Each structure stands twice: as structure tokens, then as C-alpha cells.
């Protein structure tokens, strides 16, 4: 697993595209935090990183599928997936190696946003006038969100040898699991407690909950459960080749 992890991380950062993707991610977040009038903290005169955590999930919808689309699709396209199958390594180790590599790349993209935190910290009046608990919870929620999106992206990549198709499928599934249940719950057929139950199936409900700085084990269990579900589906998808 460790060998596959290192290979995937090195492959991503050996090309200029990887750095460009991360740079675009940081620039977009920077624009929403400091430039765009509707969300800029400089315009609102309020020290908060809410624009960052509100915008990041939308950017993740495209960034993470772009990171994961090649992980299995390229292997299937070039035939190296069969070569891996002959090696003394379990399929679950291959999946986890690629999965943690994708998470490491996303974490590498998130880390520079600490500079945004430092900037807002310095701009606070008095100095450091920030809700540290909410910010910590938001960062944790962002990482757990990335964990789910990465598992969805790897699953989509295992279904096709076409990287573009894998990207589109992953983006669609991430959108459905993040936004879909909320809009689905607003249909007139769902009222009362059923409305709330449908919303709880969506990622945004739990992401917004944990971003308030209150660590609820139900939210953490949800993130881990959905991530494990899509990793299990990926394993099932790969094992189809044996049938």
C-alpha cells in the first residue's frame, strides 16, 4: 500500500497540471475571501473565514474528481491494472494506497489556506478576534468532506477506462450526495420529520453541523460510513474482473 501511495503522489506532483490545479483552488478561495464584494471580509468588516468554508465544497466538486479520475481509469486504459493484479498485493491495499494518496494531495491543497487564517487573525479587532472552535470544526469538516469525495471519485474511476467519463460521473455523484438530498427533501411529498430525515442523508447537513464547532459523533460516523461504503463499492467493482 505504501509503495502505491508514494507512486500516486509522485505521479501527481511530477506534472505541471497538479500544481496548476492546486493553485487554481487557492486563487478561487482567495478571491471569495478577500476580493468579491458579496463575501469579502474586507468589505463586510467582520473577521471570519466563513466565505472560505462556504466556497470550498463547491470547488471540491471539481477539484477532487480531477485528482481521482485517473487513479483506476488510466490503469484500465493502459492495461497495468492486470499487471497489478499479478503482484502479491491485495486489491484493498491498492484501493487504500490510491485513496490515501488522493487525500494527501487534497490536504496539500488545504494547508496553504492557513495563511488566510493568519491574515484574518491579524485583521481582527482586537487581535485574534475569531471563533477558533468553529474554524477548527470547519477544517475538520472540510477534510472529512474531502474523504467522502475522494472515495466517490475512486469508485467512479474504477467503473470506466475513460478519464473524462470518470470525472463527470464523480462530479455528478458528489453533487447529488452534497446538494441533492436537500433539494429532494423540499419536494411537497416530504413533510414534517420525513423532510428532516431526507436532509440528514446528505453531506451538506453534516458538514454544516460540524462547521459550527460542535463535534457530534453522529456527523463523524456519517462521514466515515459513506467513505467506507464507496471504498467497498470500489472493491466490488474491481472484483468484477474475476467473474
Phi, psi and omega in degrees: 000319182296322179296316179294320178303310181296320180299315183291319179295316179296322179297318182295316184272359176275352179246152180292334183299322180299314180292324179295318180299316179293320179296318178298318178302313182290323180294315180299314179297319179298322179296318181288327182281322189241342190247302186299128189300323184292336184235350185297132177290338179288330179276323184276349178058033181225124183282103181205153175253016181305319178302325179295311185283340174282327184272327185305317179300322179294320178291323178300330180304332181251324183294311185291317173301328177292328179286320188269346190300330184268348192303314176249331181300318179293321179299320180288324181293321182270349180086003182286346177295326177290325178295319178297325182294336180276349181279154179284061180221137181285153180297326179294328178291323177297314181297312182293324177299315179290322181296311180291332175294317178297319178295322179296321179295317179296319178298321177298326179286327182283324187307317181298342179292350174300332175297325176295319178298316181297320180297313180294325177300317180289331182279346182296149178228107003289172183305129179080022181282074182228154174273089185298324180297315180294321180293318176299316179297322180293320177295318177297316178298322179295319179292319178294325175297317178298324180297318178292312182300321179294320179293322177294318181296319179293320177300314180297322180293331181284346184272343186214152174269358179263117184293323180295318178296319178298320179296313182295319180294317179296317179299317180297313181295320178297319179296316181298315183286336180272309185257332192300316184293328178296311181290327178295323181291342181275358176296144185299343182284343181255119180225161175064225185291334179294322176302312181293323180295318179297318180298324181292345177281344182270154182292322186298326179300312183283328177294315179294326180294312183287337180288348178281356177092004179255113183277104179258126182299333179295324177292316180297316179299321179299311182299315180293321183295314181293321178298313180296322179301312183286332174292322176294320177295325177295317178299317178298319180297319180289325181287346176302330183297338182277344186280000000 
